[in-house]
Amino acid sequence: MLSLLARITFGTVEYILIAIISMVELLIVIRVVCDWLLRLDIMRENRFSATVFALSEPILSPIRGFIMRLTGALSIDLSPLAALLLCELLSWLVRLIF
């Protein structure tokens, strides 16, 4: 009985962590698409894009700072790519642990 309860609990924790990581990945992808649309003047800045930028900036800003220290000033922002790679790594670790 205890083993079953522990299995359900760990499965639930794994499911919740994977769901959070997936939402962060989706947020980053939406931010990249919004950024492209804004830069190409296809879309104007609106509440949706401002919310996406506000939610994703705390994730991307530290990564962007780390990349800037490593490489210097690049003309392209690689922080979304690095964040997606980190999310995939975290997702893999969660599946490995649980």
N, C-alpha and C positions, 0 to 999 in steps of 0.2 A: 504494500500500500504506500509506504513512504517513497519507494523508488518511483512509483507511478506519479505521485505528487511532485517529486523533484523533477521528473521528466517533463511534466506539464508546465511547471514554473520556468524551467530553463528554455523550453520551447517558446513560451510566451515572451520571455525576455529577448530571445533571439529574434522573434517576429517583430517586436516593437523596435529594436535597434536597427534591423534591416529596413523597416518602414521609414524610420527617421532618416537614415542614410539615403534612401531612395528619394525622399522628399527634398533633401538638400541637393542631390544630383539634378532633379527636375528644376529646382529653383535656379541653379547655375546655368543650365541649358536655356531656360527662359530668359535669363539676364543677358546671355550672349546674343540671342536672337533679337531681343529688344535693343541692345546696343548697336547691332548691325543696322536694324531698321531706322534707328535714330540718326546714325551717321550717314546713311544713304538718303536721308530726308523722305523716307517712305512713311514714317510715322512721327508724329509730334510727341513731345513729352506729355504724359498724362498721369493720372493718379495711379494707374496700374503699373506703369514703368517706374514711377517714383517709389512705389511700395516694393517692387521687385528689387530695385537698386538698394533701398534702405535695408531690406532683409538679407541681401547677399553680401553687402559691403563688409560687415563684421567678419565674415568668413574669408573673403578674398583679400582684404587689406593686409593682414599679417603675412599671407603667402606672397602678395605682391612686394611687400617690403623685403622679405627674405630673398626673393628672386633678384630684386634690384641690388641688394648687397652683393650677391654672388656674381652677377653679370654686368652690372652697371646699368645705365639707362638704355633700354631697348625701345624700338619704335613700335613693337607689338606687345600687348599684354598677355603673358602666358599664365597668369594666375588662375583663370578658369580651367585651363587644361590641367594644371598641377592640382587644383582642388578636386577635379573629377578623378584623377589618378589616386589621390589620397582617399577619396570616398570608396573607390573600388578596393583599395588595400584594407581599409577599415571593414568593409563588407566581408571580404575574404577572411580577415582575422576573427570576426564575429562568428562566421560559419565554422571556422576551425575550432574555436573555443567551445562553442555550444554544440 
